[in-house]
């Protein structure tokens, strides 16, 4: 057993092993969004830790897992869950993983995804879960080498027709001037339209759970605020069969904000 680092008040870190190095997600040096660092397995003192991915104020790193040929990093960008894959064979002993990583593309603008349990080290495939406002809970295998994917299971939802619904992302202007990403879901037969580059507007009512949404050249219509995120705790867009009852109002849009 190896003691990597003695406990330090306020210091959070997560460690994975690959080859001759430990790979570390850490909030060291004021890294609120976490830094990706590594250190030789024979020299684990913090003075030997090397940052191998530039720190970002717009991306948050939450989780990492190493496989024989790849490393998977899970986090957020723009309020949306993201998964990055690093080709460890090409990375080798370079000083930065950025040139050897790619983000996994997902088919919808509004979704939630992440890693499930992956117990096999010597594999090119990582098992993921995926869900969105429109797509029920799905398990898939992603090939980290050729970037293909295979759906293993999708939850069956009786009497549900996904073609009746759409989802999208917009930016809402908060009272203090901050632009907040917003996830929307609505019926296709009540599709909002936005002309040119004009911004969509949220018109707040007295209740924080209810407001009106107005798109360019449209009369405001009711919108229900499902939830919001704060203090690092986020509510992600995911499938909820109760949202798609036949009584789903044509005039309503449902929304999740991601402050």
C-alpha positions as CSV (number, residue, x, y, z in Angstrom):
1,X,0.0,0.0,0.0
2,X,1.3,3.5,-1.0
3,X,0.4,6.8,0.7
4,X,0.1,9.2,-2.2
5,X,-0.4,12.3,-0.1
6,X,-1.2,13.1,3.5
7,X,-4.6,14.7,4.2
8,X,-4.6,18.5,3.7
9,X,-7.5,20.6,4.8
10,X,-9.5,21.8,1.7
11,X,-7.6,19.7,-0.8
12,X,-9.7,17.3,-2.8
13,X,-8.2,14.9,-5.3
14,X,-8.9,11.7,-7.2
15,X,-6.2,9.3,-8.5
16,X,-6.0,6.8,-11.3
17,X,-3.0,4.7,-12.3
18,X,-1.6,4.2,-15.8
19,X,1.8,2.9,-16.7
20,X,4.6,4.7,-14.8
21,X,2.3,7.5,-13.6
22,X,-0.5,8.4,-11.3
23,X,-3.1,10.7,-13.0
24,X,-4.8,13.1,-10.6
25,X,-7.8,15.4,-10.7
26,X,-7.2,18.0,-8.0
27,X,-8.4,21.4,-6.8
28,X,-4.9,22.4,-5.9
29,X,-3.7,26.0,-6.4
30,X,-7.3,27.4,-6.4
31,X,-8.4,25.0,-9.1
32,X,-12.2,25.3,-8.4
33,X,-12.9,23.5,-11.7
34,X,-10.1,20.9,-11.0
35,X,-6.8,20.4,-12.6
36,X,-5.5,17.3,-14.4
37,X,-2.0,16.4,-13.2
38,X,0.3,13.4,-13.1
39,X,3.2,12.3,-11.0
40,X,5.6,9.3,-11.3
41,X,4.5,6.3,-9.2
42,X,8.0,6.5,-7.6
43,X,7.9,10.2,-6.7
44,X,4.4,11.2,-5.4
45,X,5.3,14.4,-3.5
46,X,3.4,17.4,-4.6
47,X,6.6,19.0,-5.9
48,X,6.6,16.3,-8.6
49,X,3.1,16.9,-9.8
50,X,2.9,18.1,-13.4
51,X,-0.1,19.8,-14.9
52,X,-0.9,18.1,-18.3
53,X,-4.0,19.9,-19.4
54,X,-4.4,23.7,-19.3
55,X,-6.7,24.8,-16.5
56,X,-10.0,26.2,-17.8
57,X,-12.5,28.6,-16.2
58,X,-15.2,27.3,-18.6
59,X,-14.7,23.6,-18.2
60,X,-15.1,21.6,-15.0
61,X,-13.4,18.2,-14.7
62,X,-15.2,15.8,-12.3
63,X,-14.0,12.2,-13.0
64,X,-11.3,10.3,-14.8
65,X,-10.7,6.6,-15.6
66,X,-7.7,5.0,-17.3
67,X,-7.8,2.1,-19.7
68,X,-4.8,0.4,-21.4
69,X,-4.8,2.7,-24.4
70,X,-7.1,5.6,-23.3
71,X,-8.1,7.9,-20.5
72,X,-11.7,9.1,-20.1
73,X,-12.4,12.5,-18.5
74,X,-15.9,13.4,-17.5
75,X,-16.9,17.0,-16.7
76,X,-19.0,20.0,-17.9
77,X,-18.7,22.8,-20.4
78,X,-21.4,25.4,-20.8
79,X,-23.6,23.7,-18.3
80,X,-23.7,20.5,-20.3
81,X,-22.1,17.2,-19.4
82,X,-19.0,16.4,-21.5
83,X,-16.8,13.3,-21.9
84,X,-13.3,13.6,-23.3
85,X,-11.2,10.7,-24.5
86,X,-7.4,10.9,-24.5
87,X,-5.3,8.6,-26.7
88,X,-2.6,7.5,-24.1
89,X,-0.5,5.7,-26.7
90,X,-0.1,8.9,-28.8
91,X,0.2,11.1,-25.7
92,X,3.2,9.1,-24.3
93,X,5.4,11.4,-22.3
94,X,4.3,14.7,-23.9
95,X,3.6,17.6,-21.7
96,X,0.0,18.1,-22.6
97,X,-2.9,15.8,-23.4
98,X,-4.9,18.4,-25.3
99,X,-3.5,17.5,-28.7
100,X,-4.5,13.8,-28.2
101,X,-8.0,14.2,-26.8
102,X,-11.4,14.4,-28.4
103,X,-14.9,15.0,-27.1
104,X,-17.6,12.4,-27.6
105,X,-20.3,13.8,-29.8
106,X,-23.9,13.2,-28.9
107,X,-26.9,13.5,-31.3
108,X,-29.0,16.0,-29.4
109,X,-28.2,19.6,-28.2
110,X,-29.8,18.9,-24.8
111,X,-28.8,15.7,-23.0
112,X,-27.2,14.0,-20.0
113,X,-24.5,11.4,-20.3
114,X,-21.8,9.7,-18.2
115,X,-19.7,6.6,-17.5
116,X,-21.2,3.5,-16.0
117,X,-19.2,0.9,-14.2
118,X,-16.2,-0.1,-16.4
119,X,-14.3,-3.0,-14.9
120,X,-12.3,-4.1,-18.0
121,X,-8.9,-2.3,-18.3
122,X,-7.6,-3.9,-21.5
123,X,-10.4,-2.6,-23.9
124,X,-11.1,0.1,-26.4
125,X,-14.7,0.4,-25.3
126,X,-16.2,2.4,-22.6
127,X,-19.8,1.9,-21.4
128,X,-21.9,5.0,-21.1
129,X,-25.4,5.9,-20.1
130,X,-27.3,8.5,-22.0
131,X,-30.7,10.3,-21.6
132,X,-32.4,13.5,-22.8
133,X,-35.7,15.2,-22.6
134,X,-36.7,13.1,-25.6
135,X,-34.6,9.9,-25.5
136,X,-35.3,7.4,-22.7
137,X,-32.5,6.0,-20.6
138,X,-30.0,4.3,-22.9
139,X,-26.9,2.2,-22.3
140,X,-24.2,2.3,-25.1
141,X,-20.7,1.2,-25.8
142,X,-18.4,3.8,-27.3
143,X,-15.3,2.6,-29.1
144,X,-12.5,5.0,-28.1
145,X,-10.3,4.0,-31.1
146,X,-12.6,4.3,-34.1
147,X,-15.2,6.6,-32.3
148,X,-18.2,4.3,-33.2
149,X,-21.0,3.5,-30.8
150,X,-23.3,0.6,-30.2
151,X,-26.6,0.9,-28.4
152,X,-27.0,-2.0,-25.9
153,X,-30.3,-1.1,-24.4
154,X,-33.0,1.6,-24.4
155,X,-35.7,1.7,-21.9
156,X,-39.1,0.9,-23.4
157,X,-41.8,3.5,-22.8
158,X,-45.3,2.3,-23.9
159,X,-47.4,4.7,-26.0
160,X,-44.6,7.3,-26.3
161,X,-43.9,8.9,-29.7
162,X,-40.6,10.9,-29.6
163,X,-41.4,12.5,-33.0
164,X,-44.0,14.7,-31.2
165,X,-41.3,16.6,-29.2
166,X,-38.2,18.7,-29.7
167,X,-35.6,20.2,-27.4
168,X,-33.0,22.9,-27.8
169,X,-30.7,25.3,-25.9
170,X,-30.9,29.0,-25.6
171,X,-29.3,31.7,-23.4
172,X,-31.5,33.7,-21.0
173,X,-30.5,37.1,-19.7
174,X,-30.7,37.2,-15.9
175,X,-31.6,40.3,-13.9
176,X,-27.9,40.9,-13.1
177,X,-26.9,40.7,-16.8
178,X,-25.5,37.2,-16.7
179,X,-26.3,35.0,-19.6
180,X,-27.6,31.6,-18.4
181,X,-27.8,28.5,-20.6
182,X,-31.4,27.1,-20.7
183,X,-32.6,23.7,-21.9
184,X,-36.1,23.7,-23.4
185,X,-38.5,20.9,-24.5
186,X,-41.8,21.5,-26.4
187,X,-44.3,19.9,-28.7
188,X,-43.3,20.0,-32.4
189,X,-46.7,21.4,-33.3
190,X,-46.0,24.3,-31.0
191,X,-42.4,24.9,-32.1
192,X,-40.9,28.3,-31.2
193,X,-39.1,30.2,-33.9
194,X,-36.2,32.6,-33.7
195,X,-35.5,35.0,-36.5
196,X,-31.9,35.8,-37.5
197,X,-29.6,36.4,-34.6
198,X,-32.1,37.9,-32.2
199,X,-32.1,36.6,-28.7
200,X,-35.0,34.8,-27.0
201,X,-36.4,36.4,-23.9
202,X,-37.7,35.2,-20.6
203,X,-40.3,37.3,-18.9
204,X,-40.4,36.6,-15.2
205,X,-43.7,36.5,-13.2
206,X,-44.0,36.9,-9.5
207,X,-43.5,33.1,-9.0
208,X,-39.9,31.8,-9.5
209,X,-41.3,28.5,-10.9
210,X,-43.4,30.2,-13.6
211,X,-42.5,32.6,-16.3
212,X,-43.3,33.4,-19.9
213,X,-41.1,32.7,-22.9
214,X,-41.1,34.9,-25.9
215,X,-39.3,34.3,-29.2
216,X,-38.9,36.9,-31.9
217,X,-42.2,38.0,-33.4
218,X,-44.2,35.8,-31.1
219,X,-46.7,36.4,-28.3
220,X,-45.3,35.3,-24.9
221,X,-46.5,31.9,-23.9
222,X,-46.4,30.1,-20.5
223,X,-43.3,28.2,-19.5
224,X,-42.7,26.0,-16.5
225,X,-39.3,26.1,-14.7
226,X,-38.5,22.5,-13.8
227,X,-35.4,23.2,-11.8
228,X,-32.1,24.9,-11.6
229,X,-28.5,24.3,-10.5
230,X,-26.3,26.1,-7.9
231,X,-23.4,25.5,-5.6
232,X,-22.0,22.9,-8.0
233,X,-25.2,20.8,-7.9
234,X,-26.8,20.6,-11.3
235,X,-30.1,19.3,-12.6
236,X,-29.5,17.7,-16.0
237,X,-32.0,17.3,-18.8
238,X,-33.2,13.7,-18.7
239,X,-36.2,11.6,-19.7
240,X,-39.3,11.6,-17.6
241,X,-42.3,9.7,-18.9
242,X,-44.7,11.8,-16.9
243,X,-43.7,14.8,-18.9
244,X,-45.3,13.3,-22.1
245,X,-48.8,12.5,-20.9
246,X,-51.4,13.2,-23.6
247,X,-52.4,16.3,-21.6
248,X,-49.0,17.9,-22.1
249,X,-50.2,21.4,-23.0
250,X,-49.5,22.7,-26.5
251,X,-49.1,26.2,-25.2
252,X,-46.4,25.3,-22.6
253,X,-42.7,25.0,-22.8
254,X,-40.8,23.3,-20.1
255,X,-37.3,24.5,-19.1
256,X,-34.3,23.7,-17.0
257,X,-31.8,26.5,-16.3
258,X,-28.1,25.9,-15.7
259,X,-26.7,28.8,-13.7
